[in-house]
Amino acid sequence: MDEKIQSLLHALERAPQWLRNELASKDAGVRSSAEETMATMIANALDGGTGHSTKD
């Protein structure tokens, strides 16, 4: 499997339940906010980020 696809799958797998619920919301505002959050997670994954913070 392609590395980008692996990164995307990893981002989707670690999406929290609240985000999954909001993506399925009938409220357009809630759904839009969830879509922005998911897009940020995907962009981070494609940039090679893990989504985990690191201590300096």
N, CA, C and O atoms as CSV, one atom per row, in Angstrom:
chain,resi,resn,atom,element,x,y,z
A,1,MET,N,N,0.831,-1.177,0.000
A,1,MET,CA,C,0.000,0.000,0.000
A,1,MET,C,C,0.880,1.246,0.000
A,1,MET,O,O,1.923,1.279,0.653
A,2,ASP,N,N,0.463,2.247,-0.720
A,2,ASP,CA,C,1.154,3.521,-0.845
A,2,ASP,C,C,1.293,4.197,0.532
A,2,ASP,O,O,0.405,4.085,1.377
A,3,GLU,N,N,2.415,4.897,0.746
A,3,GLU,CA,C,2.677,5.552,2.028
A,3,GLU,C,C,1.626,6.613,2.359
A,3,GLU,O,O,1.228,6.735,3.518
A,4,LYS,N,N,1.170,7.382,1.366
A,4,LYS,CA,C,0.147,8.404,1.619
A,4,LYS,C,C,-1.167,7.765,2.039
A,4,LYS,O,O,-1.853,8.271,2.927
A,5,ILE,N,N,-1.515,6.666,1.408
A,5,ILE,CA,C,-2.750,5.974,1.779
A,5,ILE,C,C,-2.634,5.447,3.203
A,5,ILE,O,O,-3.590,5.527,3.974
A,6,GLN,N,N,-1.487,4.917,3.553
A,6,GLN,CA,C,-1.256,4.438,4.918
A,6,GLN,C,C,-1.417,5.578,5.917
A,6,GLN,O,O,-2.028,5.401,6.971
A,7,SER,N,N,-0.871,6.750,5.588
A,7,SER,CA,C,-0.987,7.913,6.469
A,7,SER,C,C,-2.441,8.329,6.636
A,7,SER,O,O,-2.877,8.654,7.740
A,8,LEU,N,N,-3.192,8.318,5.536
A,8,LEU,CA,C,-4.612,8.679,5.600
A,8,LEU,C,C,-5.400,7.677,6.433
A,8,LEU,O,O,-6.232,8.063,7.254
A,9,LEU,N,N,-5.139,6.397,6.223
A,9,LEU,CA,C,-5.825,5.368,6.999
A,9,LEU,C,C,-5.532,5.513,8.489
A,9,LEU,O,O,-6.421,5.347,9.324
A,10,HIS,N,N,-4.292,5.821,8.811
A,10,HIS,CA,C,-3.917,6.003,10.209
A,10,HIS,C,C,-4.674,7.192,10.804
A,10,HIS,O,O,-5.166,7.111,11.930
A,11,ALA,N,N,-4.771,8.289,10.058
A,11,ALA,CA,C,-5.502,9.465,10.536
A,11,ALA,C,C,-6.971,9.125,10.768
A,11,ALA,O,O,-7.553,9.539,11.770
A,12,LEU,N,N,-7.565,8.385,9.861
A,12,LEU,CA,C,-8.976,8.008,10.002
A,12,LEU,C,C,-9.188,7.053,11.172
A,12,LEU,O,O,-10.177,7.165,11.896
A,13,GLU,N,N,-8.262,6.116,11.357
A,13,GLU,CA,C,-8.378,5.142,12.442
A,13,GLU,C,C,-8.319,5.805,13.807
A,13,GLU,O,O,-8.968,5.346,14.747
A,14,ARG,N,N,-7.551,6.877,13.928
A,14,ARG,CA,C,-7.399,7.508,15.238
A,14,ARG,C,C,-8.373,8.657,15.478
A,14,ARG,O,O,-8.270,9.360,16.484
A,15,ALA,N,N,-9.315,8.851,14.560
A,15,ALA,CA,C,-10.342,9.879,14.762
A,15,ALA,C,C,-11.174,9.509,15.993
A,15,ALA,O,O,-11.687,8.394,16.084
A,16,PRO,N,N,-11.306,10.438,16.933
A,16,PRO,CA,C,-12.076,10.132,18.141
A,16,PRO,C,C,-13.565,9.954,17.839
A,16,PRO,O,O,-14.062,10.418,16.813
A,17,GLN,N,N,-14.259,9.282,18.740
A,17,GLN,CA,C,-15.683,8.989,18.532
A,17,GLN,C,C,-16.513,10.256,18.393
A,17,GLN,O,O,-17.444,10.296,17.588
A,18,TRP,N,N,-16.188,11.310,19.177
A,18,TRP,CA,C,-16.976,12.544,19.075
A,18,TRP,C,C,-16.889,13.118,17.671
A,18,TRP,O,O,-17.866,13.671,17.165
A,19,LEU,N,N,-15.718,12.993,17.033
A,19,LEU,CA,C,-15.551,13.508,15.681
A,19,LEU,C,C,-16.375,12.685,14.693
A,19,LEU,O,O,-17.013,13.239,13.798
A,20,ARG,N,N,-16.362,11.385,14.856
A,20,ARG,CA,C,-17.172,10.513,13.991
A,20,ARG,C,C,-18.656,10.857,14.121
A,20,ARG,O,O,-19.379,10.917,13.126
A,21,ASN,N,N,-19.101,11.081,15.362
A,21,ASN,CA,C,-20.503,11.434,15.591
A,21,ASN,C,C,-20.850,12.769,14.940
A,21,ASN,O,O,-21.907,12.908,14.324
A,22,GLU,N,N,-19.962,13.748,15.078
A,22,GLU,CA,C,-20.229,15.066,14.513
A,22,GLU,C,C,-20.174,15.054,12.989
A,22,GLU,O,O,-20.880,15.833,12.348
A,23,LEU,N,N,-19.357,14.194,12.397
A,23,LEU,CA,C,-19.341,14.073,10.935
A,23,LEU,C,C,-20.680,13.548,10.418
A,23,LEU,O,O,-21.062,13.834,9.283
A,24,ALA,N,N,-21.387,12.788,11.239
A,24,ALA,CA,C,-22.684,12.229,10.855
A,24,ALA,C,C,-23.857,13.113,11.281
A,24,ALA,O,O,-25.014,12.756,11.060
A,25,SER,N,N,-23.566,14.255,11.886
A,25,SER,CA,C,-24.616,15.133,12.394
A,25,SER,C,C,-25.484,15.705,11.279
A,25,SER,O,O,-25.018,15.941,10.165
A,26,LYS,N,N,-26.756,15.921,11.605
A,26,LYS,CA,C,-27.669,16.568,10.663
A,26,LYS,C,C,-27.528,18.086,10.729
A,26,LYS,O,O,-27.976,18.793,9.827
A,27,ASP,N,N,-26.906,18.586,11.797
A,27,ASP,CA,C,-26.668,20.021,11.960
A,27,ASP,C,C,-25.485,20.425,11.084
A,27,ASP,O,O,-24.363,19.962,11.291
A,28,ALA,N,N,-25.742,21.286,10.110
A,28,ALA,CA,C,-24.705,21.667,9.143
A,28,ALA,C,C,-23.510,22.345,9.806
A,28,ALA,O,O,-22.374,22.138,9.378
A,29,GLY,N,N,-23.741,23.145,10.835
A,29,GLY,CA,C,-22.645,23.826,11.521
A,29,GLY,C,C,-21.733,22.858,12.255
A,29,GLY,O,O,-20.509,22.972,12.199
A,30,VAL,N,N,-22.343,21.910,12.940
A,30,VAL,CA,C,-21.582,20.886,13.665
A,30,VAL,C,C,-20.787,20.044,12.677
A,30,VAL,O,O,-19.601,19.782,12.882
A,31,ARG,N,N,-21.446,19.626,11.611
A,31,ARG,CA,C,-20.791,18.789,10.595
A,31,ARG,C,C,-19.635,19.536,9.933
A,31,ARG,O,O,-18.575,18.959,9.694
A,32,SER,N,N,-19.842,20.826,9.636
A,32,SER,CA,C,-18.797,21.627,9.001
A,32,SER,C,C,-17.562,21.738,9.897
A,32,SER,O,O,-16.431,21.619,9.427
A,33,SER,N,N,-17.789,21.966,11.178
A,33,SER,CA,C,-16.676,22.047,12.124
A,33,SER,C,C,-15.918,20.722,12.199
A,33,SER,O,O,-14.688,20.705,12.252
A,34,ALA,N,N,-16.655,19.621,12.202
A,34,ALA,CA,C,-16.030,18.296,12.234
A,34,ALA,C,C,-15.241,18.034,10.954
A,34,ALA,O,O,-14.165,17.438,10.996
A,35,GLU,N,N,-15.771,18.477,9.823
A,35,GLU,CA,C,-15.065,18.302,8.548
A,35,GLU,C,C,-13.752,19.076,8.546
A,35,GLU,O,O,-12.740,18.586,8.045
A,36,GLU,N,N,-13.768,20.292,9.108
A,36,GLU,CA,C,-12.537,21.081,9.202
A,36,GLU,C,C,-11.513,20.384,10.093
A,36,GLU,O,O,-10.323,20.357,9.779
A,37,THR,N,N,-11.981,19.824,11.196
A,37,THR,CA,C,-11.086,19.101,12.103
A,37,THR,C,C,-10.475,17.891,11.406
A,37,THR,O,O,-9.272,17.650,11.508
A,38,MET,N,N,-11.308,17.131,10.697
A,38,MET,CA,C,-10.816,15.943,9.986
A,38,MET,C,C,-9.841,16.348,8.891
A,38,MET,O,O,-8.829,15.676,8.691
A,39,ALA,N,N,-10.124,17.436,8.176
A,39,ALA,CA,C,-9.219,17.910,7.131
A,39,ALA,C,C,-7.863,18.283,7.722
A,39,ALA,O,O,-6.823,18.023,7.116
A,40,THR,N,N,-7.876,18.893,8.903
A,40,THR,CA,C,-6.622,19.247,9.574
A,40,THR,C,C,-5.845,17.994,9.959
A,40,THR,O,O,-4.626,17.944,9.799
A,41,MET,N,N,-6.545,16.984,10.465
A,41,MET,CA,C,-5.885,15.725,10.820
A,41,MET,C,C,-5.276,15.058,9.587
A,41,MET,O,O,-4.166,14.529,9.649
A,42,ILE,N,N,-5.999,15.083,8.473
A,42,ILE,CA,C,-5.498,14.478,7.237
A,42,ILE,C,C,-4.293,15.247,6.717
A,42,ILE,O,O,-3.300,14.645,6.310
A,43,ALA,N,N,-4.374,16.580,6.728
A,43,ALA,CA,C,-3.249,17.396,6.261
A,43,ALA,C,C,-2.011,17.128,7.108
A,43,ALA,O,O,-0.903,17.030,6.582
A,44,ASN,N,N,-2.201,17.010,8.421
A,44,ASN,CA,C,-1.090,16.713,9.319
A,44,ASN,C,C,-0.482,15.352,8.993
A,44,ASN,O,O,0.739,15.197,8.982
A,45,ALA,N,N,-1.337,14.372,8.728
A,45,ALA,CA,C,-0.845,13.029,8.389
A,45,ALA,C,C,-0.055,13.053,7.086
A,45,ALA,O,O,0.982,12.398,6.976
A,46,LEU,N,N,-0.538,13.801,6.102
A,46,LEU,CA,C,0.161,13.872,4.817
A,46,LEU,C,C,1.494,14.605,4.929
A,46,LEU,O,O,2.418,14.351,4.157
A,47,ASP,N,N,1.584,15.527,5.909
A,47,ASP,CA,C,2.838,16.247,6.131
A,47,ASP,C,C,3.810,15.446,6.984
A,47,ASP,O,O,4.904,15.915,7.298
A,48,GLY,N,N,3.408,14.235,7.359
A,48,GLY,CA,C,4.299,13.373,8.126
A,48,GLY,C,C,4.138,13.500,9.618
A,48,GLY,O,O,4.898,12.896,10.375
A,49,GLY,N,N,3.156,14.279,10.063
A,49,GLY,CA,C,2.914,14.419,11.492
A,49,GLY,C,C,2.246,13.180,12.045
A,49,GLY,O,O,1.612,12.419,11.313
A,50,THR,N,N,2.393,12.986,13.335
A,50,THR,CA,C,1.792,11.816,13.972
A,50,THR,C,C,0.549,12.173,14.753
A,50,THR,O,O,-0.238,11.298,15.114
A,51,GLY,N,N,0.365,13.471,15.019
A,51,GLY,CA,C,-0.767,13.875,15.835
A,51,GLY,C,C,-0.467,13.796,17.316
A,51,GLY,O,O,-1.308,14.152,18.141
A,52,HIS,N,N,0.722,13.334,17.660
A,52,HIS,CA,C,1.129,13.234,19.053
A,52,HIS,C,C,2.077,14.380,19.362
A,52,HIS,O,O,2.970,14.691,18.574
A,53,SER,N,N,1.875,15.007,20.520
A,53,SER,CA,C,2.775,16.087,20.899
A,53,SER,C,C,4.065,15.494,21.455
A,53,SER,O,O,4.085,14.379,21.977
A,54,THR,N,N,5.128,16.260,21.332
A,54,THR,CA,C,6.413,15.811,21.862
A,54,THR,C,C,6.897,16.814,22.885
A,54,THR,O,O,6.643,18.012,22.760
A,55,LYS,N,N,7.593,16.328,23.896
A,55,LYS,CA,C,8.173,17.216,24.900
A,55,LYS,C,C,9.565,17.615,24.453
A,55,LYS,O,O,10.328,16.803,23.930
A,56,ASP,N,N,9.880,18.891,24.673
A,56,ASP,CA,C,11.239,19.381,24.341
A,56,ASP,C,C,12.207,19.057,25.438
A,56,ASP,O,O,13.388,19.389,25.337
